[in-house]
Amino acid sequence: MSIDAEQIQHSADESTGAFATYLSRADIDRLTSFKQRYSLESYGFSTRQATHLLFIRWLYRQGATAS
């Protein structure tokens, strides 16, 4: 995974000198997908089942399935 320097913003807290990093929307989506896959697999779903469930979730979010 490559990090695009233009997508990451840094801000400094002048009182403490600490930096905060803000992720792009694509980074947040990838991290969320990884977290969901990890959770499904930790609950006992196989990799294939987790992939299928995540695909169905993606279809639902795209509006491709009937409510």
N, C-alpha and C positions, 0 to 999 in steps of 0.2 A: 504494500500500500504506500503510495507516494503522498507526501504532504506538500500541498501547494502553498508556498509562503504567502501568497496574496490572499488566501482564504482565511488564514489565522490572524486574528487581531490580538494585540497585547495591550494591556493597560496597567499602569503602575500606580500603586498606592504610595503616595509621596511620604506619608507619615511612617510607614513600616518598611517601605522599599520592596514590598511583595508584588509579584506580577500575577495577573489573572489572564488565562488564555480562553478565548471564545472560539468554539468550533463552528464550522460551516454546517449548513443543513444536511449536506451529503454525509459528513462525518457522523452527525447525530443519527441519521438513518441507518448507517452501517453498524454503529455501536448498538443501536436498538435491536437490529436484526440478529446480531451476534448474541446478545443477551437472551433474546427469545429462543433462539436455537439451543443455546446452552441449557436454558431452563427446561425446555421440552425433553432434551436428551437426558438431563439429570432426573427427570420424572419417569424415565424408563422407555421413552419412545426411541425407536431406531432412527438412524440418520435419515433413512428414506422417508419414514413417517413424519419426522420433523420438517423435512423439505416440503413434503406435500401439504402439511398444515400451514406452513409459512406462505406457500404459493396461494392457497385458498384465502388466507388473510389478505394477501396482496390483491387478489381479484376482488374481494369484498371492498377494499379501500378504493379501488379503481371504479367501483360501481358496476362491475361486470356480472354480479350475481343478483338474483331477485331477493328482495327483503322479505 
